Amino acid sequence: MSRPRTPPLPPGERDAALTPLLATGWAMAEGRDAIRKSYRFRTFSEAFGWMTRVALHAERIDHHPEWTNVWNRVEVTLITHDCDGLSALDIRLATAMDALAGP
């Protein structure tokens, strides 16, 4: 049995959901209906520890990031492939990523 399709963010909710994220460094991804952000940590271990905490959260909500890690930097893109665009899951995961990264 397949998972139900995730709906895209409705236009009325989209701006309200994106505004606080854009204020914290998220940006629209070029050429895609997705958001992206670069996180920097003091060390590779801190970056990897953060990725582990995010991975556990992503599993709980069944929504997974596109990301790469090079030493202390993690590049993240969030998109919901079900709807080929942004959904409430992307907003939820982006908000959790920021919270897990700390101030």
Secondary structure, DSSP 8 states (H G I E B T S, - for coil): ----------HHHHHHHHHHHHHTT-EE-TTSS-EEEEEE-SSHHHHHHHHHHHHHHHHHHT---EEEEETTEEEEEE-BTTTTB--HHHHHHHHHHHHHH--
